[in-house]
Amino acid sequence: MMSKLTFHRKPMPLMVEHRPIYKITQLLLVLYLSSRGKKSSLIRLHLFSWVLKDEIRKKMLLESANQNQILFGVWGVDPAVNISLQYAEAEGLISKSGLSYKLTQDGAKYVSEIDSEMAFKDDYFFLQSIGSKITEGMVENIIKEWE
């Protein structure tokens, strides 16, 4: 005779970094503060999302900006980025054009209302300091090495 196993589903908190509104805001900040023309490719957004998770990566990206060459050989691709971009597009905060995403007026308004002293303080000032120095061309040069 076999014993019966029963499972009870319990609510589990979702890490802040994986909450859609957190990731949406982070990506909008990248477009607003660190992208030329408030526009970026998907793979570049993945790079920034990956970098923003770690202080050492942030330092390396700043150094990359100073050297005009990305010092990472590879970086992580997070499914939460893709999902968050879909939500942001559905809400009219970004628009998709080919393989790029562009901040809309509504997206820019949303970002401009963020109190940089309270919310996303570290990300805000990091992205502001790096500006648009990490170009699509720099990202493409790394991608070519993947092939």
Residue, then its C-alpha position, 0 to 999 in steps of 0.5 A: m500500500m502506497s502513502k498519499l502525498t499532498f501538496h499545498r500551494k503557498p504564496m511565494p514572494l517574487m524577487v523585485e528584479h523579476r516583477p514586471i513593473y520593476k523591469i519595465t521601469q529599468l528598461l525605460l530608464v535605459l532608453y531615456l538616459s542611455s540610448r541615442g534617440k531614445k531607441s535601442s536594440l533588444i540585445r543592447l537592452h539585455l546587456f544593460s539589464w544584465v549589467l545593472k544586476d552587479e556592481i562589478r559589471k557596472k564598473m566594467l561597462l563604464e570602462s567599456a564606455n571610456q575605451n569605446q569598446i565593450l569589455f564583455g565577451v558575452w552577457g546574459v539574456d533574461p526572459a523577463v526583459n522580453i516579457s517586460l518589453q511586451y507589457a511596455e509596448a502594450e501600455g504604449l510606453i515604447s514602440k517596436s520598429g524592426l529589432s529596436y524599441k523606442l521610447t514613446q511620449d507616454g514612456a518619456k512622461y512616465v520616466s520624467e515623473i520618477d523621483s530619482e532620489m527615491a526610486f531606482k536611485d543607483d540605476y538612475f545615476f549610473l545610466q545618467s553617468i554612462g549616457s549614450k556612450i555604449t553604442e549599437g555599433m559597439v554591441e554589434n562588434i561583440i555580436k559578430e564575434w559570437e558567430 
